[in-house]
Amino acid sequence: MAMLNNHPEPNGEQESNTLRLLVIEDSPGAEQQWEFLGKKLANHFIVESVRDLKSALQILDEMDSGRRPAADLVILDQAFFSAHGHHIYNRCLASSRLKNAQVLVHPAVALQQPKMAA
């Protein structure tokens, strides 16, 4: 798991005007693109990134149990969603802390054009 902006590792719930994003992206090199976005949005968002299903499910379990603040938005790349989206979506729906999180699937082209994404 990578924190992709300058926020410290959280010790509790984030400020009310800060949204938490969990990015699940398994494409090579994608983390640099999300790091760019995380830096641009650092005043409003806390961006975390994972690269595989096991890490994603572990973080979702930590969010569900309260050991980690819950995500407001979960972003999946299109290929990851096709292969594992049902695991992520069902985990969010089953959690009282994550059931209101939005799940967004983005096409790969969004990361090829960082200026469009930002």
C-alpha positions, -999 to +999 in steps of 0.1 A: +000+000+000+013+034-009+003+068+004+004+090-027+003+124-012+019+142+017-006+133+043+008+114+073-003+079+080-037+084+096-043+077+133-080+082+131-107+096+110-097+123+085-109+158+086-145+162+075-135+182+044-109+156+033-120+126+012-102+092+012-096+075-021-085+039-024-070+032-058-068-005-069-046-004-100-025-033-113-012-017-145+026-013-146+036+024-141+002+035-130+013+044-095+033+073-108+001+087-125-019+084-093+010+100-074+007+130-097-030+132-090-025+127-053-001+156-051-024+178-071-054+170-049-035+168-016-055+195+001-088+177-004-080+140-008-060+113+009-050+089-019-039+053-011-030+028-038-027-010-039-017-032-068-033-066-062-064-083-049-049-096-017-037-062-006-070-046-016-090-071+004-067-066+034-071-029+034-109-032+030-109-056+060-090-030+080-114-003+070-144-025+078-130-033+113-122+003+121-084-002+121-082+022+092-105+051+081-130+040+056-127+050+019-151+075+004-143+064-031-128+032-044-113+035-079-106+003-100-089+001-133-110-015-160-089-047-164-088-052-126-126-047-124-132-073-151-111-099-132-118-090-095-145-063-093-171-085-078-148-093-048-142-056-042-178-045-048-193-073-026-168-065+002-179-029+002-216-038+002-212-062+031-194-036+053-214-012+074-185+013+071-180+009+034-215+004+020-218+041+012-184+043-006-187+049-043-169+024-066-156+039-098-142+020-127-119+040-149-107+032-184-070+028-190-069+058-213-075+081-183-040+073-170-024+078-204-035+114-203-026+128-168-038+163-177-072+150-187-075+130-154-064+159-133 
